[in-house]
Amino acid sequence: MRTRMPATTTSRTRKGLLVLAAAGLVATAVTDAAVAGPPPSPVQRSIDALVAEEGFPAVMATVTEDGRTRSLVAGSARLDRKVPVPRDGYVRAGSNTKTFTAVVVLQLVAEGKVRLDEPVETYLPGLVRGKGIHADRITVRHLLQHTSGLPNYTDHLGLEDFDQVQHRFFQPHDLLAAALAHPAEFEPGARWKYSNTNYLLAGLLIERVTERPVQEQITERVIEKAGLRHTYWPQPGDQTLRRPHARGYALDNPRSRKVIDVTEMDPSWGGAAGQLISTPGDLAKFARVLIGGGLLPAGELAEMRRTVDAPLLPGWRYGLGLFSVPLSCGGVYWGHGGDIDGYETRGGATDDGRSVGLAVSALPGTFGDQEKGAVAVMESVDTAFCA
């Protein structure tokens, strides 16, 4: 949700190390010898290292291959004491929401109600105005592909002082006003730059075209159609996270750099760009169903997979609400990922049906080096696909 490497926000750093027992390793002592169970898998070793070496409190991973699904965990569900991490527990999904939003827009394209290369002004007349901002030049495709040049509203909400906004409710038009108070960053289509404002507007477009709330459309058209049993859009004012879950942690502000519990928060600033709650298993299933053709006609899925260079990490590309990420074992996977205070999620699906969902209970930089932690998470996802 935030604008950071690999997919969303600002850098936060705090040193610390949380050492916990490795999950999945059992040894039984006998009089003559120590008889151990099977050694941990490469994926288990990888997520154990996210705890022991990168300081993440909890890690959850779901891996599906050849029709078999495994759920793995590492760490502790709480910082103050050791509590088992729930397998496939609930997390705030952050910018994974963008893919859900893009799917609804593309369904409307398939229905003939929206055209990808039509200006935003056609669907949201008079709404998108600002210095250097021209809604008659910004198309629906520009929004979904992050090539609009619109300023990012999350850069202007004071989210770095998260203790001041953790329980604050935001209206979508307040978020839009925060963005449009700043000039355009480039001409539409000139280059790629991640901006949550694009998906805020995509959500408003859905509401204008369907005359229904965006959360209802995402629920009926995507969540229910994909058979996601543990994914939901929190209602206005709901700051809780369904159980079971690992608690989420973040830094309160850049000055005190104190770690705070942000499990409960008002996610309204995420909106159609980042408000959903899900589980690693549901996020992996969503990607698998989407890439398998279960949510969009072939033409619209092909449009979704038409990519431009997304210079976050080598080889990354972006389609319409979807990243293409290269794998060390060859090929790519398709997914998104999300960063929202308290949780980072990564994963997706390959064309041959493999899928991975991985979540950690703090943003990289909360307990260690931000860049190193972010890369380690991505390497764990790669291991889950390739090991």
N, C-alpha and C positions, 0 to 999 in steps of 0.2 A: 504494500500500500504506500509506504514511504518511497521516496525516490532514491534508491541506493543500488549498489552493485549486489546481486546480479539484476534484480528487477525493480526495486523500489527503495530508500531514503537517506537521511542524513547519517553521518558517522558518529557513533557513540563509543567511547572507550572507557574501560575500567579493568584494572588488573585483578586477577584472583584465580584461584584454582580450587575446584571441587572434586575431591577424589572419592569415588564410590566403588563398591564391589561390582565386578563385571557380571552382567546378567547372562544367564545361560551356561555357566560353567559350574559343574558340580564335581566334587571330589570326595571319596569315601575312604577313610583310613582303615586298614586292616592290620593284623599283627605282623604279617610278613612283607606286605607291599602296599603301595597306594594305588588303588584302582580308580581311574578317572572315567568320567563319561566322555562322550565324543567331544572333540575340540570345538570351540565356537566357530561359526561360519565366517567367511570374509565380511559379510554384511554386519554380523554381530560385532566382530572386532572393530569394524569401522565406526559404528555408532557408540561403542564403548569408548573409543578414542575421542569422540566429540565431547564426552563428559570429562574424561581423565586429562586430556591435553588442551581442550579448548574451553573448558569450564561451563558448558551448558548444563543446567540443572537436570533436565529430562530430555530424552529423545524417544520418539515413536516412529516406527517404519512399517509399512505394509508393502509386500512384494508379491506380484502375481505373475506366474510364468507357467506355460503349458497347462493352464486351467487350475493350477494350485496356488493358494494364497497363504502367505506366512505373515504373521504380525510379530514384530520384535520390539523390545524396549531396552532402555539403558538409563541409569541415573536414579533420581528420586523425584517424586511428584511435589516435594516441598523442599525449601532451602533449610528450614529450621530443624528438620529431623528427617530421618530416612523413611520414606513412604513409598510403597511399590508404585511404579508408573503404570497406569492403566493401558492395556493393549488397545490400540485404536481409539484413544480417548478424544474428546472434543477439543478443538482449537479454534481460534479466530483465523479465518482463511485469508484475510487481507485481499491482496490483488488477484487471487484466483477468481474473485468475483467478476473481474473484467471478462474472463472467458464466458461465463454464464450470460453476462450482459450482451456480449458480441453474438452469442448463439441466438438470443431472442431477436436482435436486429436482423440477423441473416435469415431467420425464419420469416420475418416480415418482408424481407426482400423476396424470398421465394413465393410469398403470398401476393406479391405485386403491390404492396402497400408502401414500400420504401425502395428507393433506388440508390445504389452505392455511390454513384458519381453525381448525385444531385446535391446542390448546395444545402448547407444546414439551414439557411434562411428560409427555404421552402417549408421545413417542418417546424421550425422554432422562430417564426417571424418577429423581428424587432428585439430578440433576446440577447444576441451575441454582439456586443458593441464595445469598443475600446480603442485605444491608440494603436494604429496599425493593424487593427483586427477587422477583417471584412468577412462577414458571414456568407456573402454571396460568392466567395472564392474558396471557402472551407467546405469540403464535401463530407458526406457520411464516411466514406473510405478513409479520408484523412483523420477523422476522429478515431476510428477503430484501429488504425495503423500507427498512431502517434506521430503523424507527419503534418499536423495542423499548424504548429508554431504557437499554440495557445500557452500562456503561462500556467504554471502548476499551482493550483490553489493550496496544496499542502505545504508549499514553501512560505505561505503568508498567514498561517493560522497560529503561530507560536507553539507548534508541537514540540519544539526542543525543550520548552518548559512544561513537560507533560503533567507534572503535578498540578498545574493550573488549569488544564483542559480535560483531565481524565474523566471528570463527571459532568462535562458541559455538553448540552444538546445543541446541535447545529441544524439549521434549515438548509435544504439544497440551494436555495437562491442566495443565502448568506455566503455559502461556499463559492458560488459562481461570482458573486460581487467581489470577493477577496481576490479572485484570479483576474477579473476584467479591470481591476484598478491598476493593473500593470500592463505595459505594452506587449505587443506580439514579439516573439523571439526570432521568428524568421517567416518568410513567405510560405503559404501552404504548399506542401509537396517538395520543398527545397531540401529537407533532410529529416532525419528521425531524431526525436527526443521525447522521452517518456514524460507524460503529463496526465495526472489524475483528472484534470479538467475535461479531457476528451471523453472520459467515461461517465463523468457527471452529466455531460450534455447528452451522451448516448442514452442514459437512463431517462432524462427528461424527454427525449425524442420518443422513446417507447411509450411513455405516459401520454404524450400528445397524440400519437398515432392510434393507440389502442383505447384511449380514454379510460385506462385502468392503472392502478398503482404498479410501479416497476417490480416491487417485491412479489406481488400476486402473479405477474407474468412470468417471472423467473421461476417461481414455485411450480406453476402449472405446466409451463412449456418445457422446462429443463429438469428441475429436481424430481418431479413426479414421473416424467417421461423416462428419465434415466434410471429410475428405481433407487434413488439415493435415500436411504432410510435415516441417515444421521446428518443431514444437511438442512439448514434452515436460515431464514432471514429474521433476526431478532426484531420484535415489535418496538415501536417508539417508546423510549423510556426503559426498556429492558437492558440492564447493565450486566446481567448474570451470564454464566456459561453453564450449559447443562452438564450433568454428571454422567459418566466419570470424566475427569480431566486432571491434567497436571497443572499446577498453578503457574501463571506467567509472570515474568519479572522484567523490569525496565529501569533505566536511570531517571531520577526525578527531574533534574535540570543540569545544565552544563557547569554550574557553579559548585553545588555541593556534591554532585556525582554520587548520590546515595541510591542504592538499589531499593526499589519499592515493589510491592506486590500489585500488579495491574490486572489480575484475573478479572475483576469487575471493573468495567469502564463503559462509558457511553460511546458506541461505535458509529454514531450518526455522521461523524465527519468522513466516514468511509463511503457511505451511500452506494451507488451503483458501481463505484470503483473499488470498494473494499469492505463491505459490511457483513458478508456471509460468515456463518459458523458451520464447520464441517468436521470431518475426521480424516486422517491420512488415507484410510481405506476408501472412504467415499470419494475423495479427490482423485485417487488413482482410478477408481471405477468410472468416474465421470470422464476422465481423459480417454479411457479405453473405449467407452461407449461412443464418445464423440468421434474419435479417430476411426472407429469401426463403422461409422455411417449411421449410427442410431438416432441422431438428433437433427441432422440436416440432409437435404437432398444433395446429390453428388456435385451439382454445379456450385452450390453455395459453400460446400465443404472445400472444394477446390479453390474458391476465392479466399477462403479463410487461410489456406495454406500457401497463398502467393505471398512471398516474403520480401522484405528489404533488409539491408544490413542493419543490425542493432549492435553498435560497438560497445558492448558491456564486457564481454569476454570473447576471446578469439573464436570465430566461427558462428557466433550467435546471430540469428536472424528473427525477424518479427513479421507475422502475418496480420490477421485481423483478430486481435485478442489472444494471440497464441505465439509462443516462442518456439523456434526450432533450435535444439541444442545438440551439438555433436557429441558422440560417445567415443570413449577410448578404444572400444572394441569394434568400431565401425558403425556407420549409419548415424541416425539422429533419433532423439525422442521429441515429442510434441507436448508442451505443457505451458504453465505460466509461473506459478510461485507467488508468494505473498509475504510482505513484511508489515507487521502492525505491532505496536508496542506490546511485548509479552510473548509473541510467537512469530517464528519464521517457518514457512512451509515451502517445500520444493518437490518436484516430481512431474510425472506425465506418463505418456504411453508411446510405444513404438508401433509401426505398421504391422508387425507380426504378432501383436497382442500382449507383449510384456508391458507391465505398468508398475509404477512405484509412487508411493506417497510417503514423504518424510517430514516430520515436524520437530522443532526444538522449542523449548519453553522460555526463550529470550532471544532478542535480536543479537546478531554478532556485534561485538563491541561492548556488550553489557558487562561481561566478566573477563574479557581478554582482548586481543587485537582484533579489530573489526574486519580488516581485509583477510587476515589469516583464517578467522572463524568462518567467514562467508565462503571462502574457497574450500575449506574442509567440509562444509555442508554439501557443496556441489560435488566434491569428490566422493562423499558417501552415497549420493544418489547415483553417480556413475558406477560405483562398486555394486550397488543393488541391481543395476541393469546388466552389468557385464561379468560379475564374478562367476 
